[in-house]
Amino acid sequence: MNKIITILAAASLAMSTVAAHASPQPSNLSQGPHDVDVGEVSLHYVVKGQGPLLFMASPGWGAGSNYMQNSMTPLEQNMTLIYIDMRGNGKSTRPVDRARMSQSAMADDIDRLRVLLGQQSINLLGHSDGGTIAIEYALRHPEHLDKVVLVAPYVLGDTVHGAATKAILDLWTDDPHYRDAIREKRKPDDGKELTDQGFQKYIETILPLYMSDPVRFAPQLASTFGDTRVAAYARYAENYSNKLAPRNQAKELGKIKAKTLIINGTVDWVCPYQMAQQTQAAIPGSRLSLYANKAHFPWLEDPQRFFKETSEFLLN
């Protein structure tokens, strides 16, 4: 009898230990910064706000999540935002192999974080290359995604991007507000990898291209990107990974099951609205909201509309 009791007690202890490791620790969702081991890397994320969780996918090319933290605060009034630095970006660590800097690997990191935070399913917002990662998450983990907001998303395998981008840049070539930025953007690639400082200077030079009116929205740009320090490693590693194992998301968009809202400006040169239109047409039941004469950061140029429709979509 004592032996049976001992065995049962040991089994109970083992089950409790497994449950403790599997269950999320309350501190993981406390307000402020966190670092968690998701396998290959240590993932840095910041918790802000109150209400239902919203995972925030920042770009994987080196920007980190600071710019989103600085400008997405209205969403924090009714939702708890989980701002994520993707692997190799911001304060998250790098994988040993730069081939593991793909959007697929970053999407899987989000899912590991979901598990660690004890969520059966999530809502997700991704901007630009963060939208690419959000699309990848929707394709790789459909059973764990309820709603997704794609803000100016870039779609791997898209066919309209090149011509649409050229048309906008050609239109702005002689505009003094964009001239230096376009000249920098169109410089031939000499094949040399930039340092962090060189990449930072490059981004700061071309930043006006990301706004429909860089003079009018200069204060918003300054407050949003003032503390952003880009990582050149992430830019080159993500590109290397994509060349090594090319993805064609465009052909798979029809598989997305999550409720999807796509938001895009009509003068966005880097993620043109034509690409958003094709994305909306391919994702069943998705909705596209176009912002006339707005560029790559619609929430900076039309915050009232952006935060209202985004909140309504996610909370209703």
PLY file of the C-alpha trace (Angstrom):
ply
format ascii 1.0
element vertex 316
property float x
property float y
property float z
element edge 315
property int vertex1
property int vertex2
end_header
0.00 0.00 0.00
2.79 2.39 0.96
4.52 1.55 -2.31
1.38 2.46 -4.30
1.03 5.75 -2.40
4.68 6.53 -3.11
4.24 5.81 -6.84
1.09 7.96 -7.03
2.81 10.79 -5.19
5.77 10.65 -7.56
3.47 10.66 -10.59
1.55 13.61 -9.18
4.78 15.52 -8.59
5.96 14.79 -12.15
2.66 15.99 -13.62
2.81 19.14 -11.52
6.34 19.83 -12.72
5.33 19.42 -16.39
2.29 21.64 -15.89
4.41 24.30 -14.22
6.78 24.38 -17.18
3.93 24.37 -19.73
1.81 27.01 -18.02
2.58 30.69 -18.59
4.13 32.53 -15.69
2.04 35.60 -14.73
5.20 37.72 -14.86
5.49 36.99 -18.60
2.49 39.26 -19.20
3.37 41.96 -16.69
3.79 45.48 -18.06
7.22 46.26 -19.44
10.11 44.49 -21.20
10.70 40.74 -21.20
13.20 38.28 -22.65
12.28 34.63 -23.21
14.07 31.63 -24.65
12.15 30.36 -27.70
14.71 27.77 -28.74
17.20 29.16 -31.23
17.12 32.70 -29.87
16.16 34.86 -26.93
13.12 36.89 -27.95
12.61 40.39 -26.58
9.10 41.75 -26.23
7.40 44.62 -24.40
3.93 44.50 -22.84
1.86 47.69 -22.78
-1.83 48.51 -22.40
-4.91 46.80 -21.01
-7.51 44.45 -22.43
-7.36 41.54 -24.90
-3.92 40.64 -26.23
-2.69 41.90 -29.59
0.65 40.57 -30.84
2.62 43.19 -32.81
4.93 41.92 -35.56
7.65 44.45 -36.35
9.79 44.13 -39.52
12.57 41.58 -39.62
15.03 43.63 -41.69
16.58 45.49 -38.75
14.13 48.12 -37.48
12.98 46.49 -34.25
9.72 47.42 -32.53
10.58 50.81 -31.00
8.90 52.77 -33.79
5.66 50.86 -33.20
5.89 51.38 -29.45
6.31 55.11 -30.04
3.30 55.47 -32.30
0.72 52.71 -31.68
-0.16 53.85 -28.15
-3.87 54.62 -28.91
-4.43 50.87 -29.34
-3.18 50.35 -25.77
-6.30 52.01 -24.36
-8.42 48.91 -25.01
-5.90 46.16 -25.77
-2.73 44.73 -24.27
-0.07 45.03 -26.96
2.82 42.58 -27.17
5.53 44.44 -29.13
8.01 41.90 -30.48
11.60 42.45 -31.63
12.07 39.75 -34.25
15.12 37.49 -34.03
18.28 39.42 -34.90
16.44 42.73 -34.45
16.32 45.19 -31.57
17.13 43.43 -28.31
16.41 39.90 -29.54
19.43 37.70 -30.14
20.67 36.32 -33.45
20.47 32.69 -34.56
23.79 30.90 -35.00
23.13 30.49 -38.74
22.02 33.56 -40.70
20.05 31.22 -42.95
17.66 31.01 -39.99
16.66 34.67 -40.37
13.68 33.94 -42.62
10.18 35.28 -42.11
9.13 31.66 -41.59
11.48 31.31 -38.62
10.23 34.63 -37.24
6.61 33.49 -37.56
7.49 30.33 -35.65
9.06 32.48 -32.91
5.72 34.26 -32.53
4.00 30.91 -32.11
6.49 29.79 -29.47
5.82 33.05 -27.64
2.07 32.38 -27.93
2.59 29.04 -26.18
4.76 30.58 -23.46
2.07 33.18 -22.80
-0.58 30.49 -22.52
-2.73 31.59 -25.47
-4.71 29.06 -27.52
-5.17 31.61 -30.31
-4.12 35.20 -30.92
-4.82 38.38 -32.82
-1.86 39.73 -34.77
-0.92 43.05 -36.40
2.02 43.31 -38.77
3.42 46.33 -40.60
5.46 46.21 -43.83
7.86 43.26 -43.49
6.06 42.62 -40.22
3.05 42.09 -42.47
5.09 39.52 -44.39
5.77 37.74 -41.10
2.08 37.98 -40.13
1.08 36.41 -43.47
3.59 33.64 -42.84
2.10 33.09 -39.38
-1.39 32.87 -40.89
-0.15 30.22 -43.34
1.95 28.19 -40.89
-0.25 28.37 -37.78
-3.83 28.85 -39.00
-5.41 27.08 -36.03
-3.88 29.61 -33.63
-4.84 32.86 -35.39
-8.24 34.53 -35.02
-7.76 37.95 -36.62
-4.89 39.61 -38.47
-4.33 43.23 -39.48
-1.91 43.67 -42.38
-0.70 47.27 -42.55
1.10 48.02 -45.82
2.17 44.38 -46.08
4.90 43.12 -48.38
3.96 39.81 -50.01
6.73 37.42 -51.04
6.26 36.30 -54.63
4.19 39.34 -55.59
4.25 40.31 -59.30
3.03 43.95 -59.32
5.43 45.49 -56.83
8.27 46.44 -59.19
6.30 48.42 -61.77
4.12 50.16 -59.17
7.14 51.22 -57.12
8.94 52.59 -60.17
5.87 54.60 -61.18
5.69 56.39 -57.81
9.43 57.09 -57.64
9.39 58.41 -61.22
6.54 60.74 -60.24
8.52 62.14 -57.31
11.94 62.36 -58.99
11.89 66.13 -59.48
10.20 66.96 -56.18
12.79 68.71 -53.95
11.35 66.99 -50.87
12.19 63.58 -52.31
15.11 64.24 -54.66
17.95 63.27 -52.29
16.06 60.24 -51.01
15.39 58.93 -54.53
18.99 59.53 -55.56
20.15 57.49 -52.56
17.60 54.76 -53.21
18.66 54.39 -56.84
22.40 54.18 -56.20
23.87 50.98 -57.69
24.51 48.25 -55.13
28.27 47.68 -54.92
27.77 44.36 -53.15
29.39 45.51 -49.92
27.49 45.07 -46.68
26.89 48.31 -44.79
27.82 48.75 -41.14
25.09 49.60 -38.64
26.13 53.26 -38.92
26.07 53.16 -42.70
22.67 51.46 -42.74
21.33 53.98 -40.21
22.43 56.86 -42.44
20.87 55.19 -45.49
17.51 54.74 -43.74
17.52 58.32 -42.46
18.22 59.58 -45.99
15.39 57.68 -47.66
12.87 58.12 -44.81
11.05 61.03 -46.55
9.89 58.56 -49.21
7.75 56.83 -46.61
5.45 59.84 -46.10
3.04 61.53 -48.51
4.26 64.93 -47.24
7.62 64.70 -45.44
7.53 68.37 -44.41
4.05 68.30 -42.92
4.66 65.02 -41.13
8.23 65.77 -40.00
7.22 65.94 -36.29
5.54 62.54 -36.50
8.60 61.04 -38.17
10.89 62.48 -35.50
8.82 61.23 -32.56
8.32 57.81 -34.15
11.86 57.06 -35.33
14.00 59.22 -33.05
15.25 56.29 -30.95
15.28 53.64 -33.69
18.69 52.09 -34.30
18.70 49.70 -37.23
20.70 46.47 -37.45
22.47 45.95 -40.77
22.98 42.27 -39.92
19.22 41.66 -40.02
18.86 43.27 -43.43
21.49 41.10 -45.07
20.64 37.94 -43.14
16.95 38.13 -44.03
17.80 38.71 -47.70
20.29 35.83 -47.63
17.71 33.52 -46.08
15.10 34.47 -48.69
17.50 33.79 -51.56
18.52 30.47 -50.04
14.93 29.23 -49.72
12.58 31.49 -51.72
8.98 31.73 -50.53
5.99 32.49 -52.73
3.31 33.67 -50.35
1.26 35.14 -53.20
0.35 31.65 -54.41
-0.79 30.54 -50.95
-2.90 33.50 -49.80
-6.10 31.59 -50.53
-5.25 29.23 -47.66
-5.52 31.96 -45.01
-8.48 31.31 -42.72
-8.13 34.16 -40.21
-10.37 37.20 -40.42
-8.19 39.70 -42.26
-8.11 43.49 -42.51
-5.64 45.02 -44.97
-4.75 48.72 -44.73
-2.69 50.50 -47.39
-1.92 54.01 -48.59
-2.37 54.78 -52.28
1.02 56.52 -52.56
3.02 53.87 -50.71
6.06 53.23 -52.91
7.59 50.32 -50.99
4.37 48.31 -50.55
2.09 49.65 -53.31
-1.67 49.50 -52.97
-1.88 47.31 -56.08
-0.15 44.59 -54.09
-2.69 45.06 -51.30
-5.52 44.77 -53.81
-4.18 41.45 -55.09
-3.75 40.27 -51.51
-7.34 41.14 -50.63
-8.65 39.42 -53.75
-6.79 36.23 -52.81
-7.65 35.98 -49.09
-11.21 34.68 -48.61
-13.47 37.14 -46.78
-10.74 39.72 -46.28
-11.36 43.47 -46.29
-9.18 46.18 -47.83
-9.16 49.76 -46.56
-7.31 52.16 -48.86
-6.06 55.53 -47.58
-6.14 58.03 -50.44
-2.91 59.99 -50.90
-1.34 58.38 -47.83
1.95 56.50 -47.80
3.66 53.73 -45.82
2.59 54.82 -42.32
-1.16 55.41 -42.54
-1.55 55.62 -38.76
0.80 58.63 -38.68
-0.98 60.42 -41.52
-4.59 59.61 -40.58
-4.50 58.40 -36.97
-8.17 58.97 -36.18
-9.38 56.74 -38.99
-6.66 54.14 -38.55
-7.07 53.54 -34.84
-10.86 53.61 -35.02
-11.21 51.01 -37.75
-8.40 48.83 -36.43
-9.89 48.78 -32.93
-13.39 48.08 -34.23
-12.14 45.20 -36.36
-10.18 43.60 -33.54
-12.63 44.12 -30.69
-15.97 43.39 -32.36
0 1
1 2
2 3
3 4
4 5
5 6
6 7
7 8
8 9
9 10
10 11
11 12
12 13
13 14
14 15
15 16
16 17
17 18
18 19
19 20
20 21
21 22
22 23
23 24
24 25
25 26
26 27
27 28
28 29
29 30
30 31
31 32
32 33
33 34
34 35
35 36
36 37
37 38
38 39
39 40
40 41
41 42
42 43
43 44
44 45
45 46
46 47
47 48
48 49
49 50
50 51
51 52
52 53
53 54
54 55
55 56
56 57
57 58
58 59
59 60
60 61
61 62
62 63
63 64
64 65
65 66
66 67
67 68
68 69
69 70
70 71
71 72
72 73
73 74
74 75
75 76
76 77
77 78
78 79
79 80
80 81
81 82
82 83
83 84
84 85
85 86
86 87
87 88
88 89
89 90
90 91
91 92
92 93
93 94
94 95
95 96
96 97
97 98
98 99
99 100
100 101
101 102
102 103
103 104
104 105
105 106
106 107
107 108
108 109
109 110
110 111
111 112
112 113
113 114
114 115
115 116
116 117
117 118
118 119
119 120
120 121
121 122
122 123
123 124
124 125
125 126
126 127
127 128
128 129
129 130
130 131
131 132
132 133
133 134
134 135
135 136
136 137
137 138
138 139
139 140
140 141
141 142
142 143
143 144
144 145
145 146
146 147
147 148
148 149
149 150
150 151
151 152
152 153
153 154
154 155
155 156
156 157
157 158
158 159
159 160
160 161
161 162
162 163
163 164
164 165
165 166
166 167
167 168
168 169
169 170
170 171
171 172
172 173
173 174
174 175
175 176
176 177
177 178
178 179
179 180
180 181
181 182
182 183
183 184
184 185
185 186
186 187
187 188
188 189
189 190
190 191
191 192
192 193
193 194
194 195
195 196
196 197
197 198
198 199
199 200
200 201
201 202
202 203
203 204
204 205
205 206
206 207
207 208
208 209
209 210
210 211
211 212
212 213
213 214
214 215
215 216
216 217
217 218
218 219
219 220
220 221
221 222
222 223
223 224
224 225
225 226
226 227
227 228
228 229
229 230
230 231
231 232
232 233
233 234
234 235
235 236
236 237
237 238
238 239
239 240
240 241
241 242
242 243
243 244
244 245
245 246
246 247
247 248
248 249
249 250
250 251
251 252
252 253
253 254
254 255
255 256
256 257
257 258
258 259
259 260
260 261
261 262
262 263
263 264
264 265
265 266
266 267
267 268
268 269
269 270
270 271
271 272
272 273
273 274
274 275
275 276
276 277
277 278
278 279
279 280
280 281
281 282
282 283
283 284
284 285
285 286
286 287
287 288
288 289
289 290
290 291
291 292
292 293
293 294
294 295
295 296
296 297
297 298
298 299
299 300
300 301
301 302
302 303
303 304
304 305
305 306
306 307
307 308
308 309
309 310
310 311
311 312
312 313
313 314
314 315
